[in-house]
Amino acid sequence: MKSIKRIGLILLIAGISIFTLSLVFPSYEITDYTVNQHFDPIIHGYQVDLKKAAAEGDTSAVTQAKIKVDSYSALRDRLLTTKGDYGVNFVAVSSAIRTQLNEHNEALKADRKGDAVIWDAPRDFAASIMRPAAAGISVGMKGLLLFLTFGLAMIGGVMYILPNVVLMGPPGIKNHHVFHEKPTNRGWIGWLVFVWLVSFYILLYFFPDYTLGWVFPTDPASQFLKNQDASRWFLYGLMYCSVMTVMAIRMYVKYRNNRYQIVRTSSVLFFQVAFAFLIPELLTRFNRPSMDFKNIWPLDYDFFFNWNLDQLIAEGTLGVFMLVWGIALIVVAVPVFVYFFGKRWYCSWVCGCGGLAETLGDPYRQLSDKSVKAWKIERFLIHGVLVFSIFMTGLTLYTYFSGVSQVAGVDTYDVQKTYGFLIGSVFSGVIGTGFYPVMGSRVWCRFGCPLAAYLGLVQRFKSRFRITTNGGQCISCGNCSTYCEMGIDVRWYAQRGQNIVRSSCVGCGICSAVCPRGVLKLENGPEEGRINDNPIIIGKEGIQLSTDVTM
């Protein structure tokens, strides 16, 4: 069995290493064909608009369309003239293309031709031109690379995990020196994983032109699902589902004696693979708006953005259904389901962010900070993000219905852009997942997720959910606090026999699973008696029952 684990580890490392190195596999040669392949459809689209506007006698639309045709044509000619100086390295090629775009726009601004400026994101613009210009193994052997990266990593991961069924002995939660192992105690392996994850997210979110080497091997899977080449977001979705699948197997092995954990893990895996990945990709295949039906505002912060509302309304019946569905989740599903089941119905059973934390993040859950200081920071940050998202959405809806772009001098687009960068990218991605190996799992869920804050407020003040404790059975082993990913000092409550009613609790049930005495129990009961503040007081005079608390 140990030899199988070693082979699995070798395959896992090989798959991750090949994937990492595939970033530099492609070479790029910008030609007339690759430049025209990007510009011809765009210019043709504006030419069609020009003819239509001319036929309708709309002089303003004619002028705007002509400006765009001339601007894109001029930029195309600029790239065709300078293409021989770009080289083949992805950094050099991207830099050269972005330089031409910026110089083109600056020249237009200097000539006071603001309407002709091309507002394409420079790196996305560069990536779209570089993709057809790529050559090498990444382009010629995509299927092989898909197997050597995703395939080897998944096979190796499963081979490394399954022998634990035998090696771990009888079912049951065991620490297995979790604080002595370098991957799980902030040792050098943990820090190496941290650097890899953070680097991956930075490239994924902010350098799409540099990630084409990672994207190309996933083209066969993308073509199979939606009949299109892959994008960086398809790459991320496929990776997300692959990692969750392998780590879900680990959860099945580790918690194989706990039915709640088996069912909960199966649930988050199903909702991630089906609702967050397969359904949106298949909708794209049939030219329908792509939507993650389990994503809820304000986690889905761009749900009320102008472009999304316009797209849904323009789609007709299906789009209106998607709009009503999204609003119903916010207004009806959240308060009703949280009342009956607590926020666990979403955070631990449905949410993809929570699903990744519960699978990939499970080895690091013990690293979460349980201090009061961390709790104060958590409450300030997560509710601050919620307020930020409400403010942004209010501005967005006002500008959408009023037709103005600013409110009291505040530009709605600038607020959206700031939120998308700071919260949607840096906080939720780079920090939220990249920091697992040093801050524990659920970093985003605990400190940043505005939906978790919304769910938590309802759970704290209007819910039937609580974790009950039997203080007389508690032996103060500390397992519950150690493995609480949300930074709750569960033992503090258990020692006092006090129900745990915290807005941050996601009801994962691990505290109950690791308790050797059965002290903790997840319950949905009457609201009366749900909050029992300090029924047992432990102090200098010993242990006594509080007489001023209604039990």
Phi, psi and omega per residue, in radians:
M1 nan -0.677 -3.140
K2 -1.147 -0.591 3.118
S3 -1.182 -0.631 3.087
I4 -1.103 -0.725 3.112
K5 -1.086 -0.730 -3.138
R6 -1.112 -0.770 3.114
I7 -1.081 -0.753 3.116
G8 -1.049 -0.727 3.136
L9 -1.129 -0.702 3.120
I10 -1.103 -0.772 3.139
L11 -1.142 -0.694 3.128
L12 -1.079 -0.838 3.138
I13 -1.137 -0.667 3.133
A14 -1.104 -0.797 3.140
G15 -1.074 -0.778 3.136
I16 -1.162 -0.684 -3.129
S17 -1.155 -0.779 3.130
I18 -1.120 -0.712 3.102
F19 -1.055 -0.800 -3.123
T20 -1.078 -0.793 -3.112
L21 -1.234 -0.432 -3.113
S22 -1.092 -0.217 3.071
L23 -1.015 -0.606 -3.054
V24 -1.834 0.126 -3.120
F25 -1.162 -0.785 -3.037
P26 -1.278 2.625 2.918
S27 -2.005 2.778 -3.013
Y28 -2.279 2.345 3.080
E29 -2.281 1.879 -3.126
I30 -1.349 2.150 -3.126
T31 -2.211 3.038 3.069
D32 -0.989 -0.706 -3.093
Y33 -1.091 -0.827 -3.074
T34 -1.183 -0.597 3.101
V35 -1.218 -0.829 -3.102
N36 -1.151 -0.546 -3.137
Q37 -1.085 -0.529 3.097
H38 -1.423 -0.767 -2.967
F39 -1.482 -0.592 -3.039
D40 -0.988 -0.836 3.137
P41 -1.093 -0.640 -3.127
I42 -1.172 -0.863 -3.131
I43 -1.108 -0.701 3.118
H44 -1.081 -0.685 3.131
G45 -1.088 -0.760 3.109
Y46 -1.210 -0.558 3.088
Q47 -1.162 -0.641 3.068
V48 -1.122 -0.765 3.092
D49 -1.066 -0.660 -3.139
L50 -1.103 -0.818 3.136
K51 -1.124 -0.708 -3.139
K52 -1.130 -0.776 3.141
A53 -1.134 -0.669 3.123
A54 -1.134 -0.705 3.131
A55 -1.145 -0.572 -3.139
E56 -1.520 -0.133 3.139
G57 1.314 0.373 -3.140
D58 -1.542 1.611 -3.054
T59 -1.139 -0.611 3.131
S60 -1.117 -0.786 3.115
A61 -1.152 -0.628 3.098
V62 -1.074 -0.795 -3.133
T63 -1.077 -0.821 -3.121
Q64 -1.101 -0.748 3.138
A65 -1.133 -0.714 3.138
K66 -1.132 -0.696 3.110
I67 -1.031 -0.759 -3.124
K68 -1.195 -0.711 3.112
V69 -1.058 -0.807 -3.120
D70 -1.140 -0.704 -3.097
S71 -1.157 -0.855 -3.131
Y72 -1.178 -0.595 3.107
S73 -1.157 -0.712 3.130
A74 -1.138 -0.710 3.123
L75 -1.182 -0.661 3.084
R76 -1.064 -0.783 3.135
D77 -1.108 -0.656 3.108
R78 -1.079 -0.766 -3.138
L79 -1.207 -0.674 3.122
L80 -1.120 -0.575 -3.118
T81 -1.294 -0.609 -3.023
T82 -1.806 0.029 -2.989
K83 -1.057 -0.433 -3.103
G84 -1.260 -0.166 -3.082
D85 -1.781 0.173 -2.974
Y86 -1.515 -0.435 -3.087
G87 1.406 -2.823 -3.103
V88 -2.194 -0.268 -3.138
N89 -1.235 2.402 -3.028
F90 -1.108 -0.553 3.113
V91 -1.202 -0.800 -3.111
A92 -1.165 -0.753 -3.118
V93 -1.114 -0.828 -3.135
S94 -1.074 -0.769 -3.134
S95 -1.053 -0.739 -3.123
A96 -1.136 -0.740 -3.136
I97 -1.149 -0.775 3.136
R98 -1.123 -0.620 3.107
T99 -1.099 -0.742 3.130
Q100 -1.133 -0.706 3.106
L101 -1.100 -0.806 -3.115
N102 -1.138 -0.741 3.134
E103 -1.134 -0.663 3.094
H104 -1.066 -0.826 -3.126
N105 -1.169 -0.702 3.135
E106 -1.110 -0.655 3.115
A107 -1.137 -0.689 3.107
L108 -1.139 -0.715 3.127
K109 -1.146 -0.688 3.122
A110 -1.112 -0.571 3.120
D111 -1.545 0.162 3.140
R112 1.038 0.707 3.100
K113 -1.984 1.050 -3.070
G114 -1.070 -0.565 -3.131
D115 -1.163 -0.340 -3.093
A116 -1.600 -0.116 -3.119
V117 -1.105 2.400 3.118
I118 -1.667 2.007 -3.005
W119 -1.630 0.252 3.094
D120 -0.998 2.435 3.048
A121 -1.039 2.159 -3.007
P122 -0.940 -0.742 -3.081
R123 -1.304 -0.619 3.041
D124 -1.161 -0.656 3.091
F125 -1.076 -0.790 3.138
A126 -1.132 -0.733 -3.112
A127 -1.088 -0.681 -3.105
S128 -1.173 -0.507 3.092
I129 -1.454 -0.593 -3.099
M130 -1.274 -0.558 -3.044
R131 -0.960 -0.938 3.140
P132 -1.257 -0.153 -3.121
A133 -1.617 0.010 -3.049
A134 -1.394 2.630 3.081
A135 -2.556 2.873 3.124
G136 1.999 -3.003 -3.069
I137 -1.064 -0.560 -3.129
S138 -1.093 -0.513 -3.124
V139 -1.662 -0.690 -3.054
G140 -1.451 -0.363 -3.074
M141 -2.359 0.955 -3.083
K142 -1.107 -0.761 -3.128
G143 -1.071 -0.743 3.114
L144 -1.103 -0.771 3.134
L145 -1.134 -0.613 3.092
L146 -1.065 -0.713 3.114
F147 -1.230 -0.739 -3.092
L148 -1.220 -0.305 3.126
T149 -1.797 -1.360 -3.116
F150 -1.108 -0.771 -3.085
G151 -1.074 -0.948 -3.114
L152 -1.090 -0.724 -3.118
A153 -1.100 -0.734 -3.128
M154 -1.236 -0.760 3.106
I155 -1.084 -0.783 3.122
G156 -1.097 -0.710 3.128
G157 -1.089 -0.759 3.135
V158 -1.158 -0.731 3.117
M159 -1.110 -0.572 3.125
Y160 -1.288 -0.524 -3.038
I161 -1.504 -0.821 -2.964
L162 -1.031 -0.668 3.113
P163 -1.035 -0.300 3.126
N164 -1.114 -0.368 3.081
V165 -1.033 -0.655 3.128
V166 -1.530 -0.812 -3.028
L167 -1.201 -0.488 -3.126
M168 -1.376 -0.177 3.131
G169 1.366 -2.632 -3.096
P170 -1.071 2.699 3.101
P171 -1.014 2.648 -3.140
G172 2.504 2.675 -3.124
I173 -1.424 2.196 -3.128
K174 -2.262 2.510 -3.117
N175 -1.267 -0.663 3.128
H176 0.895 0.815 3.063
H177 0.972 0.746 -3.059
V178 -1.070 -0.499 3.129
F179 -1.592 0.053 3.122
H180 -1.936 -0.150 -3.098
E181 -1.608 2.329 -3.065
K182 -1.049 -0.570 3.108
P183 -1.232 -0.420 -2.983
T184 -2.066 0.151 3.120
N185 -2.204 0.498 -3.090
R186 1.099 0.553 3.042
G187 -1.364 -3.045 -3.026
W188 -1.115 -0.552 3.103
I189 -1.190 -0.717 3.088
G190 -1.061 -0.736 3.127
W191 -1.196 -0.575 3.083
L192 -1.138 -0.752 3.086
V193 -1.106 -0.697 3.096
F194 -1.009 -0.842 -3.131
V195 -1.098 -0.719 -3.132
W196 -1.122 -0.831 -3.106
L197 -1.105 -0.806 -3.136
V198 -1.096 -0.756 3.127
S199 -1.089 -0.737 3.121
F200 -1.039 -0.815 -3.096
Y201 -1.200 -0.634 3.101
I202 -1.091 -0.796 3.117
L203 -1.146 -0.754 -3.099
L204 -1.063 -0.804 -3.044
Y205 -1.427 -0.656 -2.919
F206 -2.011 -0.206 -3.112
F207 -2.309 1.058 -3.112
P208 -1.050 -0.493 3.135
D209 -1.214 -0.398 3.135
Y210 -1.555 -0.217 -3.017
T211 -1.688 0.096 -3.088
L212 -1.030 -0.572 3.106
G213 -1.091 -0.491 3.063
W214 -1.417 -0.564 -3.032
V215 -1.312 -0.712 -3.038
F216 -0.904 -0.801 -3.106
P217 -1.097 -0.315 -3.134
T218 -1.586 0.009 3.117
D219 -0.987 -0.772 -3.136
P220 -1.024 -0.708 3.114
A221 -1.170 -0.695 3.136
S222 -1.171 -0.727 3.104
Q223 -1.086 -0.655 -3.140
F224 -1.154 -0.716 -3.055
L225 -1.440 -0.811 -3.013
K226 -2.255 0.161 3.066
N227 1.053 0.606 3.100
Q228 -2.462 2.737 3.015
D229 -1.159 2.732 -3.083
A230 -1.290 2.727 2.993
S231 -2.057 3.058 3.106
R232 -1.100 -0.524 -3.137
W233 -1.331 -0.529 3.008
F234 -1.170 -0.753 3.070
L235 -0.944 -0.833 -3.104
Y236 -1.143 -0.736 3.120
G237 -1.086 -0.745 3.126
L238 -1.148 -0.726 3.113
M239 -1.137 -0.751 3.138
Y240 -0.979 -0.870 -3.113
C241 -1.172 -0.663 -3.139
S242 -1.139 -0.811 3.140
V243 -1.106 -0.782 -3.137
M244 -1.109 -0.638 3.138
T245 -1.116 -0.846 -3.130
V246 -1.137 -0.792 -3.113
M247 -1.275 -0.387 3.015
A248 -1.166 -0.649 3.064
I249 -1.056 -0.701 3.080
R250 -1.056 -0.719 3.109
M251 -1.108 -0.716 3.127
Y252 -1.061 -0.675 3.138
V253 -1.249 -0.834 -3.053
K254 -1.176 -0.706 -3.065
Y255 -1.938 0.616 -3.029
R256 -1.169 -0.249 3.110
N257 -1.678 0.101 -3.051
N258 -2.149 1.840 -3.050
R259 -1.095 -0.644 -3.123
Y260 -1.045 -0.754 -3.128
Q261 -1.217 -0.610 3.117
I262 -1.136 -0.832 -3.112
V263 -1.183 -0.731 -3.128
R264 -1.101 -0.756 3.114
T265 -1.116 -0.729 3.111
S266 -1.092 -0.650 -3.121
S267 -1.141 -0.899 -3.105
V268 -1.151 -0.581 3.102
L269 -1.160 -0.751 3.128
F270 -1.086 -0.844 -3.088
F271 -1.162 -0.578 3.108
Q272 -1.223 -0.885 -3.066
V273 -1.186 -0.793 -3.062
A274 -1.418 -0.978 -2.986
F275 -1.397 -0.667 -3.061
A276 -1.563 -0.351 -3.050
F277 -2.101 -1.115 -2.994
L278 -1.155 -0.853 -3.084
I279 -1.086 -0.842 3.095
P280 -1.045 -0.664 3.138
E281 -1.198 -0.676 3.120
L282 -1.217 -0.600 3.059
L283 -1.074 -0.686 3.094
T284 -1.097 -0.683 -3.142
R285 -1.027 -0.621 -3.107
F286 -1.717 0.381 3.070
N287 0.983 0.739 3.081
R288 -2.018 2.742 3.118
P289 -1.027 2.303 3.134
S290 -1.400 2.285 -3.095
M291 -2.585 2.340 3.000
D292 -1.551 1.807 -2.993
F293 -1.193 -0.176 3.112
K294 -1.749 -0.080 -3.108
N295 -1.425 2.330 -3.027
I296 -2.178 2.410 2.969
W297 -1.096 2.484 0.117
P298 -1.600 0.080 3.005
L299 -1.095 -0.764 3.019
D300 -1.465 1.308 -2.920
Y301 -1.183 -0.382 -3.117
D302 -1.674 0.253 -3.114
F303 -1.046 -0.660 -3.107
F304 -1.708 0.188 3.087
F305 -1.155 2.642 -3.074
N306 -0.923 -0.823 -3.063
W307 -1.100 -0.621 -3.117
N308 -1.289 -0.753 3.108
L309 -1.089 -0.761 3.132
D310 -1.090 -0.725 -3.126
Q311 -1.125 -0.768 -3.115
L312 -1.166 -0.758 -3.133
I313 -1.143 -0.696 -3.133
A314 -1.182 -0.399 -3.085
E315 -1.306 -0.284 3.126
G316 1.564 -2.426 -3.009
T317 -1.041 -0.821 -3.135
L318 -1.098 -0.740 -3.137
G319 -1.126 -0.737 3.110
V320 -1.121 -0.682 3.088
F321 -1.057 -0.774 3.120
M322 -1.069 -0.679 3.137
L323 -1.165 -0.819 3.131
V324 -1.131 -0.692 3.118
W325 -1.042 -0.814 -3.133
G326 -1.091 -0.733 3.139
I327 -1.200 -0.663 3.133
A328 -1.120 -0.656 3.091
L329 -1.063 -0.716 -3.100
I330 -1.213 -0.848 -2.960
V331 -1.504 -0.629 -3.029
V332 -1.865 -0.954 -3.005
A333 -1.080 -0.787 -3.086
V334 -1.031 -1.012 -3.104
P335 -1.135 -0.664 -3.090
V336 -1.198 -0.884 -3.098
F337 -1.216 -0.626 3.092
V338 -1.160 -0.636 3.117
Y339 -1.053 -0.774 -3.067
F340 -1.474 -0.575 -2.999
F341 -2.182 -0.075 -3.047
G342 1.389 3.080 -3.107
K343 -1.252 -0.116 -3.139
R344 -1.113 -0.454 -3.112
W345 -1.006 -0.544 3.135
Y346 -1.809 -0.950 -2.995
C347 -1.108 -0.553 -3.074
S348 -1.965 -0.136 -3.080
W349 -2.087 -0.370 -2.996
V350 -2.215 -0.797 -2.955
C351 -1.080 2.351 3.097
G352 -1.214 -0.650 3.094
C353 -1.082 -0.804 3.097
G354 -1.146 -0.611 3.123
G355 -1.118 -0.719 3.092
L356 -1.147 -0.694 3.121
A357 -1.125 -0.632 -3.101
E358 -1.376 -0.290 -3.127
T359 -1.894 -1.260 3.104
L360 -1.083 -0.631 -3.067
G361 -1.459 -0.172 -3.066
D362 -1.003 -0.682 3.122
P363 -1.112 -0.273 -3.058
Y364 -1.942 0.094 -3.008
R365 -1.073 -0.497 -3.106
Q366 -1.254 -0.181 -3.092
L367 -1.496 -0.050 -3.133
S368 -1.175 2.433 -3.106
D369 -1.332 2.172 -3.120
K370 -1.752 0.162 -3.056
S371 -1.300 2.760 3.092
V372 -1.116 -0.625 3.124
K373 -1.056 -0.770 3.122
A374 -1.102 -0.655 3.122
W375 -1.095 -0.721 3.122
K376 -1.142 -0.749 3.103
I377 -1.095 -0.731 3.141
E378 -1.011 -0.865 -3.106
R379 -1.126 -0.676 3.133
F380 -1.153 -0.806 -3.066
L381 -1.212 -0.873 -3.001
I382 -1.191 -0.643 3.101
H383 -1.350 -0.485 3.033
G384 -1.129 -0.726 3.102
V385 -1.137 -0.690 3.112
L386 -1.061 -0.787 3.111
V387 -1.094 -0.738 3.116
F388 -1.029 -0.791 -3.100
S389 -1.188 -0.643 3.101
I390 -1.163 -0.749 3.109
F391 -1.060 -0.799 -3.130
M392 -1.110 -0.744 -3.122
T393 -1.175 -0.661 3.078
G394 -1.066 -0.790 3.072
L395 -1.060 -0.754 -3.096
T396 -1.067 -0.841 -3.114
L397 -1.170 -0.657 3.129
Y398 -1.119 -0.815 -3.138
T399 -1.191 -0.540 3.136
Y400 -1.147 -0.791 -3.083
F401 -1.477 -0.439 -3.116
S402 -1.574 -0.438 -3.132
G403 1.490 -0.003 3.096
V404 -1.576 2.820 -3.119
S405 -1.837 -0.216 -3.110
Q406 -2.300 2.630 3.054
V407 -2.263 2.037 -3.122
A408 0.933 0.684 3.113
G409 1.429 -0.003 3.136
V410 -1.701 2.114 -3.133
D411 -1.434 2.145 -3.084
T412 -1.064 -0.719 -3.120
Y413 -1.087 -0.699 3.130
D414 -1.111 -0.678 3.109
V415 -1.150 -0.771 3.116
Q416 -1.073 -0.757 -3.135
K417 -1.120 -0.722 3.124
T418 -1.123 -0.786 3.126
Y419 -1.098 -0.788 -3.129
G420 -1.053 -0.667 -3.141
F421 -1.293 -0.929 -3.027
L422 -1.275 -0.779 -3.039
I423 -1.695 -0.893 -3.073
G424 -1.184 -0.435 -3.105
S425 -1.982 -1.123 -3.026
V426 -1.121 -0.887 -3.043
F427 -1.271 -0.922 -3.041
S428 -1.265 -0.565 -3.081
G429 -1.747 -1.197 -3.043
V430 -1.035 -0.870 -3.130
I431 -1.485 -0.794 -3.025
G432 -1.000 -0.651 3.117
T433 -1.923 -0.687 -3.101
G434 -1.058 -0.459 -3.085
F435 -1.575 0.089 3.088
Y436 -0.818 -0.896 -3.016
P437 -1.198 -0.190 -3.117
V438 -2.098 -0.370 -3.131
M439 -2.113 0.035 -3.109
G440 1.541 2.945 3.110
S441 -1.292 2.967 3.107
R442 1.119 0.493 3.097
V443 -1.062 -0.840 3.122
W444 -1.157 -0.810 -3.100
C445 -1.069 -0.625 -3.062
R446 -1.429 -0.741 -2.979
F447 -1.868 -0.323 -2.959
G448 -2.291 -0.436 -2.975
C449 -1.209 2.033 -3.140
P450 -1.197 -0.521 3.090
L451 -1.191 -0.682 3.082
A452 -1.070 -0.638 3.097
A453 -1.142 -0.766 3.118
Y454 -1.088 -0.866 3.111
L455 -1.053 -0.704 -3.097
G456 -1.151 -0.670 3.114
L457 -1.103 -0.727 3.100
V458 -1.144 -0.775 -3.116
Q459 -1.077 -0.689 -3.074
R460 -1.164 -0.669 -2.983
F461 -1.919 -0.314 -3.102
K462 -2.608 1.400 -3.129
S463 -2.740 2.709 3.076
R464 -1.622 -0.117 -3.065
F465 -1.429 2.457 2.998
R466 -2.800 2.821 2.971
I467 -1.863 1.993 -3.133
T468 -1.505 2.678 -3.089
T469 -2.284 2.594 3.068
N470 -2.009 1.549 -3.036
G471 -1.032 -0.502 -3.116
G472 -1.171 -0.366 -3.135
Q473 -1.687 -0.179 -3.064
C474 -1.223 2.274 3.115
I475 -1.873 0.187 3.079
S476 0.999 0.650 3.126
C477 -1.243 -0.470 3.092
G478 1.503 0.037 -3.141
N479 -1.005 -0.721 -3.068
C480 -1.086 -0.802 3.133
S481 -1.191 -0.707 -3.125
T482 -0.994 -0.784 -3.023
Y483 -1.669 0.143 3.059
C484 -1.356 1.966 -3.094
E485 -1.276 -0.302 -3.113
M486 -1.622 0.144 3.049
G487 1.301 0.380 3.127
I488 -1.547 2.287 3.083
D489 -1.423 1.383 -3.030
V490 -1.046 -0.644 -3.110
R491 -1.030 -0.616 -3.138
W492 -1.008 -0.711 3.122
Y493 -1.300 -0.735 -3.075
A494 -1.099 -0.691 3.141
Q495 -1.076 -0.496 -3.097
R496 -1.709 -0.046 -3.087
G497 1.181 0.496 -3.047
Q498 -1.717 2.321 3.083
N499 -1.052 2.509 3.101
I500 -1.670 1.906 3.137
V501 -2.217 1.394 -3.096
R502 -2.033 2.424 -3.134
S503 -1.135 -0.417 -3.107
S504 -1.460 -0.306 -3.075
C505 -1.130 2.197 -3.135
V506 -1.728 0.084 3.062
G507 1.090 0.594 -3.131
C508 -1.180 -0.443 3.077
G509 1.429 0.068 -3.129
I510 -1.166 -0.626 3.126
C511 -1.027 -0.713 3.101
S512 -1.209 -0.657 -3.104
A513 -1.160 -0.594 -3.072
V514 -1.625 -0.063 3.133
C515 -1.310 2.146 -3.102
P516 -1.354 -0.150 -3.048
R517 -2.031 0.020 3.140
G518 1.174 0.600 -3.071
V519 -1.301 -0.557 -2.971
L520 -1.874 2.446 -3.122
K521 -2.520 2.241 3.094
L522 -1.434 2.164 -3.047
E523 -2.359 2.627 2.923
N524 -2.049 1.900 -3.065
G525 -2.390 -2.987 3.133
P526 -1.070 2.614 3.098
E527 -1.146 -0.574 -3.128
E528 -1.115 2.210 -3.127
G529 1.413 0.084 -3.125
R530 -1.138 -0.709 3.108
I531 -1.783 1.982 3.138
N532 -2.163 1.495 -3.040
D533 -1.142 2.065 3.015
N534 0.810 1.019 3.095
P535 -1.152 -0.402 3.085
I536 -2.126 2.174 -3.115
I537 -1.819 2.198 3.111
I538 -1.946 2.038 -3.108
G539 -2.643 -2.785 -3.100
K540 -1.119 -0.495 -3.098
E541 -1.569 0.195 3.109
G542 1.723 -2.650 -3.092
I543 -1.914 2.231 3.138
Q544 -2.498 2.700 -3.138
L545 -1.497 2.283 3.114
S546 -1.222 2.399 -3.073
T547 -1.756 -0.087 -3.076
D548 -1.869 0.421 -3.117
V549 -2.131 2.296 3.085
T550 -1.404 2.055 -3.080
M551 -1.482 nan nan
